[in-house]
Amino acid sequence: MSEKLPISVNELRAMIGMRVCYMGNLGIIIEVLEDGPSLVLQNTSTASIQSNLHGHPTRRSPQTLTVRVLSENGTALHKEFLDLDLID
């Protein structure tokens, strides 16, 4: 018994490059992880200091975060995904 998912991976891939607002931060969708599925967002509002192997700060780089698309049972959209505000 297979139910149709509320959104397909191909539809999610079409979202790559879109600008979004998530939890008050501006970002851009840079990747789709099929396992889950999940979206990877790059925060364009702030940059964090990235450390090298020895723990020394070397450069500023954008933060990334992962947003789940489907709920735990996989039949509905996750609240995190619904909280995304598309800017484009």
Secondary structure, DSSP 8 states (H G I E B T S, - for coil): -----SS-HHHHHTTTT-EEEETTEEEEEEEEETTTTEEEEEEEEEEEEEE-TTS-EEEEEEEEEEEE-B-TTSSSB-HHHHT-EE--
